[in-house]
């Protein structure tokens, strides 16, 4: 199992409703993109932490390996002509945090604990890419914070399972 961090923005509600994450295979310029290629690494049982507009809002569990898939119709309607139809998809099971975590509140910690090839920059801000591998130290920190603040009893077990995985694999 692995743990990932996805930056969704406008597509979060659509993908949550459809219980998936989807990315194009190539950029608008026809080039490969690290964030899109990270999708191909996801396997059933992996965890994904979801960021929407600067907030850690949900955790999901991949219920499929990544596979090639056309852009879902609902995404193409929401973001017309931004992406090509050829993409990657992972079926997921979303569990929303209540409350969500504002990542900016932790930027100093993220900056002080920078890890190369994780979801955050040396400035403690989010990377500008869709799907990121998440350093275990970052995952452990965010999962512990989320568990401490949760009002959602449905979400806590999933956060604890992900935390247990991270702690046993550091």
C-alpha positions as YAML, in Angstrom:
chain: A
units: angstrom
residues:
- id: 1
  name: UNK
  ca: [0.00, 0.00, 0.00]
- id: 2
  name: UNK
  ca: [0.99, 3.58, -0.65]
- id: 3
  name: UNK
  ca: [-0.43, 6.98, 0.23]
- id: 4
  name: UNK
  ca: [-1.08, 9.84, -2.20]
- id: 5
  name: UNK
  ca: [-2.24, 13.45, -2.04]
- id: 6
  name: UNK
  ca: [-4.51, 14.84, -4.76]
- id: 7
  name: UNK
  ca: [-5.27, 18.48, -5.56]
- id: 8
  name: UNK
  ca: [-8.78, 18.59, -7.02]
- id: 9
  name: UNK
  ca: [-10.25, 22.08, -6.76]
- id: 10
  name: UNK
  ca: [-13.37, 22.41, -8.94]
- id: 11
  name: UNK
  ca: [-13.47, 18.71, -9.79]
- id: 12
  name: UNK
  ca: [-13.67, 17.49, -6.18]
- id: 13
  name: UNK
  ca: [-17.47, 17.39, -5.87]
- id: 14
  name: UNK
  ca: [-17.89, 15.71, -9.26]
- id: 15
  name: UNK
  ca: [-15.24, 13.06, -8.57]
- id: 16
  name: UNK
  ca: [-16.52, 12.47, -5.02]
- id: 17
  name: UNK
  ca: [-20.04, 11.94, -6.32]
- id: 18
  name: UNK
  ca: [-18.72, 9.49, -8.92]
- id: 19
  name: UNK
  ca: [-16.37, 7.81, -6.40]
- id: 20
  name: UNK
  ca: [-13.23, 8.14, -8.55]
- id: 21
  name: UNK
  ca: [-10.21, 10.26, -9.39]
- id: 22
  name: UNK
  ca: [-9.47, 10.95, -13.06]
- id: 23
  name: UNK
  ca: [-6.68, 12.74, -14.90]
- id: 24
  name: UNK
  ca: [-5.76, 13.17, -18.53]
- id: 25
  name: UNK
  ca: [-2.77, 11.21, -19.75]
- id: 26
  name: UNK
  ca: [-1.04, 14.26, -21.25]
- id: 27
  name: UNK
  ca: [-0.98, 18.02, -20.75]
- id: 28
  name: UNK
  ca: [-2.72, 20.43, -23.13]
- id: 29
  name: UNK
  ca: [0.61, 20.63, -24.96]
- id: 30
  name: UNK
  ca: [0.74, 16.85, -25.44]
- id: 31
  name: UNK
  ca: [3.45, 16.23, -22.83]
- id: 32
  name: UNK
  ca: [3.69, 13.81, -19.94]
- id: 33
  name: UNK
  ca: [3.11, 15.30, -16.51]
- id: 34
  name: UNK
  ca: [4.39, 13.91, -13.19]
- id: 35
  name: UNK
  ca: [1.03, 14.46, -11.51]
- id: 36
  name: UNK
  ca: [-0.80, 12.54, -14.20]
- id: 37
  name: UNK
  ca: [1.81, 9.78, -14.34]
- id: 38
  name: UNK
  ca: [1.52, 9.28, -10.56]
- id: 39
  name: UNK
  ca: [-2.01, 8.07, -11.23]
- id: 40
  name: UNK
  ca: [-0.57, 4.98, -12.94]
- id: 41
  name: UNK
  ca: [1.14, 3.93, -9.68]
- id: 42
  name: UNK
  ca: [-2.09, 3.72, -7.67]
- id: 43
  name: UNK
  ca: [-3.27, 0.23, -6.77]
- id: 44
  name: UNK
  ca: [-6.31, -1.13, -5.00]
- id: 45
  name: UNK
  ca: [-5.91, -0.60, -1.24]
- id: 46
  name: UNK
  ca: [-3.85, 2.60, -1.53]
- id: 47
  name: UNK
  ca: [-4.96, 5.68, 0.39]
- id: 48
  name: UNK
  ca: [-5.55, 9.10, -1.16]
- id: 49
  name: UNK
  ca: [-5.82, 12.32, 0.85]
- id: 50
  name: UNK
  ca: [-7.96, 14.88, -1.00]
- id: 51
  name: UNK
  ca: [-7.25, 18.63, -1.10]
- id: 52
  name: UNK
  ca: [-9.86, 21.08, -2.27]
- id: 53
  name: UNK
  ca: [-9.04, 24.79, -2.34]
- id: 54
  name: UNK
  ca: [-6.29, 24.50, 0.27]
- id: 55
  name: UNK
  ca: [-8.14, 22.18, 2.63]
- id: 56
  name: UNK
  ca: [-7.58, 18.48, 3.38]
- id: 57
  name: UNK
  ca: [-11.24, 17.49, 2.95]
- id: 58
  name: UNK
  ca: [-11.40, 13.70, 2.58]
- id: 59
  name: UNK
  ca: [-9.58, 10.42, 2.62]
- id: 60
  name: UNK
  ca: [-10.34, 7.72, 0.10]
- id: 61
  name: UNK
  ca: [-9.32, 4.15, -0.48]
- id: 62
  name: UNK
  ca: [-8.57, 2.96, -3.98]
- id: 63
  name: UNK
  ca: [-10.95, 0.12, -4.82]
- id: 64
  name: UNK
  ca: [-9.33, -0.46, -8.22]
- id: 65
  name: UNK
  ca: [-5.89, -0.26, -9.73]
- id: 66
  name: UNK
  ca: [-5.39, 2.66, -12.11]
- id: 67
  name: UNK
  ca: [-6.75, 1.98, -15.59]
- id: 68
  name: UNK
  ca: [-7.09, 3.89, -18.85]
- id: 69
  name: UNK
  ca: [-10.46, 5.59, -19.17]
- id: 70
  name: UNK
  ca: [-12.14, 8.27, -21.24]
- id: 71
  name: UNK
  ca: [-12.89, 11.51, -19.46]
- id: 72
  name: UNK
  ca: [-16.19, 11.11, -17.61]
- id: 73
  name: UNK
  ca: [-18.98, 13.10, -19.25]
- id: 74
  name: UNK
  ca: [-19.69, 15.04, -16.07]
- id: 75
  name: UNK
  ca: [-16.08, 16.31, -15.98]
- id: 76
  name: UNK
  ca: [-16.10, 17.33, -19.63]
- id: 77
  name: UNK
  ca: [-19.29, 19.34, -19.00]
- id: 78
  name: UNK
  ca: [-17.81, 21.03, -15.93]
- id: 79
  name: UNK
  ca: [-14.45, 21.88, -17.53]
- id: 80
  name: UNK
  ca: [-15.08, 21.95, -21.29]
- id: 81
  name: UNK
  ca: [-12.07, 21.62, -23.59]
- id: 82
  name: UNK
  ca: [-9.48, 21.81, -20.80]
- id: 83
  name: UNK
  ca: [-8.37, 18.19, -21.14]
- id: 84
  name: UNK
  ca: [-8.25, 15.53, -23.79]
- id: 85
  name: UNK
  ca: [-10.61, 12.58, -23.38]
- id: 86
  name: UNK
  ca: [-7.84, 10.00, -23.01]
- id: 87
  name: UNK
  ca: [-7.03, 9.57, -19.33]
- id: 88
  name: UNK
  ca: [-6.37, 7.53, -16.22]
- id: 89
  name: UNK
  ca: [-8.95, 6.59, -13.60]
- id: 90
  name: UNK
  ca: [-8.98, 5.01, -10.17]
- id: 91
  name: UNK
  ca: [-12.24, 3.96, -8.52]
- id: 92
  name: UNK
  ca: [-12.30, 5.09, -4.89]
- id: 93
  name: UNK
  ca: [-14.38, 5.16, -1.73]
- id: 94
  name: UNK
  ca: [-14.48, 8.69, -0.28]
- id: 95
  name: UNK
  ca: [-14.80, 9.54, 3.43]
- id: 96
  name: UNK
  ca: [-15.19, 13.25, 4.14]
- id: 97
  name: UNK
  ca: [-13.55, 14.99, 7.07]
- id: 98
  name: UNK
  ca: [-15.68, 17.07, 9.41]
- id: 99
  name: UNK
  ca: [-14.12, 19.53, 9.87]
- id: 100
  name: UNK
  ca: [-11.64, 19.74, 7.03]
- id: 101
  name: UNK
  ca: [-8.07, 20.92, 7.73]
- id: 102
  name: UNK
  ca: [-6.73, 24.21, 6.39]
- id: 103
  name: UNK
  ca: [-3.26, 23.30, 5.11]
- id: 104
  name: UNK
  ca: [-2.05, 26.91, 5.43]
- id: 105
  name: UNK
  ca: [-2.30, 26.47, 9.21]
- id: 106
  name: UNK
  ca: [0.51, 23.92, 8.95]
- id: 107
  name: UNK
  ca: [2.75, 25.64, 6.40]
- id: 108
  name: UNK
  ca: [5.52, 26.33, 8.94]
- id: 109
  name: UNK
  ca: [5.61, 22.67, 9.98]
- id: 110
  name: UNK
  ca: [5.54, 21.54, 6.33]
- id: 111
  name: UNK
  ca: [8.37, 23.96, 5.49]
- id: 112
  name: UNK
  ca: [10.46, 22.82, 8.47]
- id: 113
  name: UNK
  ca: [9.82, 19.17, 7.57]
- id: 114
  name: UNK
  ca: [10.23, 19.44, 3.80]
- id: 115
  name: UNK
  ca: [10.66, 16.13, 1.97]
- id: 116
  name: UNK
  ca: [11.72, 15.94, -1.65]
- id: 117
  name: UNK
  ca: [9.16, 14.20, -3.89]
- id: 118
  name: UNK
  ca: [6.25, 14.82, -1.51]
- id: 119
  name: UNK
  ca: [3.10, 16.88, -2.03]
- id: 120
  name: UNK
  ca: [4.47, 20.12, -0.56]
- id: 121
  name: UNK
  ca: [7.10, 22.64, -1.60]
- id: 122
  name: UNK
  ca: [10.11, 23.92, 0.37]
- id: 123
  name: UNK
  ca: [7.87, 26.87, 1.30]
- id: 124
  name: UNK
  ca: [5.29, 24.61, 3.00]
- id: 125
  name: UNK
  ca: [2.70, 25.13, 0.29]
- id: 126
  name: UNK
  ca: [1.03, 22.64, -2.04]
- id: 127
  name: UNK
  ca: [2.69, 21.57, -5.26]
- id: 128
  name: UNK
  ca: [1.21, 22.61, -8.56]
- id: 129
  name: UNK
  ca: [0.36, 19.11, -9.76]
- id: 130
  name: UNK
  ca: [-2.67, 16.86, -9.61]
- id: 131
  name: UNK
  ca: [-1.62, 13.60, -7.91]
- id: 132
  name: UNK
  ca: [1.41, 13.48, -5.64]
- id: 133
  name: UNK
  ca: [3.17, 10.79, -3.70]
- id: 134
  name: UNK
  ca: [3.00, 11.74, -0.03]
- id: 135
  name: UNK
  ca: [6.01, 11.44, 2.27]
- id: 136
  name: UNK
  ca: [5.18, 9.25, 5.24]
- id: 137
  name: UNK
  ca: [6.21, 11.98, 7.69]
- id: 138
  name: UNK
  ca: [3.73, 14.38, 6.05]
- id: 139
  name: UNK
  ca: [1.01, 11.72, 5.96]
- id: 140
  name: UNK
  ca: [1.51, 10.87, 9.63]
- id: 141
  name: UNK
  ca: [1.33, 14.54, 10.65]
- id: 142
  name: UNK
  ca: [-1.82, 15.29, 8.62]
- id: 143
  name: UNK
  ca: [-3.59, 12.10, 9.65]
- id: 144
  name: UNK
  ca: [-2.90, 12.73, 13.36]
- id: 145
  name: UNK
  ca: [-4.20, 16.30, 13.05]
- id: 146
  name: UNK
  ca: [-7.33, 15.10, 11.24]
- id: 147
  name: UNK
  ca: [-8.02, 12.41, 13.87]
- id: 148
  name: UNK
  ca: [-7.66, 14.97, 16.71]
- id: 149
  name: UNK
  ca: [-10.21, 17.33, 15.14]
- id: 150
  name: UNK
  ca: [-12.79, 14.95, 13.68]
- id: 151
  name: UNK
  ca: [-16.47, 15.10, 14.51]
- id: 152
  name: UNK
  ca: [-17.23, 12.50, 11.82]
- id: 153
  name: UNK
  ca: [-17.31, 9.05, 13.39]
- id: 154
  name: UNK
  ca: [-17.48, 7.49, 9.90]
- id: 155
  name: UNK
  ca: [-14.16, 9.01, 8.88]
- id: 156
  name: UNK
  ca: [-12.08, 8.30, 12.00]
- id: 157
  name: UNK
  ca: [-11.62, 4.54, 11.41]
- id: 158
  name: UNK
  ca: [-10.27, 5.18, 7.89]
- id: 159
  name: UNK
  ca: [-7.88, 7.86, 9.14]
- id: 160
  name: UNK
  ca: [-6.65, 5.46, 11.85]
- id: 161
  name: UNK
  ca: [-6.14, 2.62, 9.36]
- id: 162
  name: UNK
  ca: [-4.13, 4.93, 7.10]
- id: 163
  name: UNK
  ca: [-2.11, 6.20, 10.10]
- id: 164
  name: UNK
  ca: [-1.39, 2.65, 11.22]
- id: 165
  name: UNK
  ca: [-0.16, 1.81, 7.71]
- id: 166
  name: UNK
  ca: [2.09, 4.88, 7.61]
- id: 167
  name: UNK
  ca: [3.52, 4.25, 11.08]
- id: 168
  name: UNK
  ca: [4.30, 0.61, 10.32]
- id: 169
  name: UNK
  ca: [6.07, 1.52, 7.06]
- id: 170
  name: UNK
  ca: [8.26, 4.47, 8.11]
...
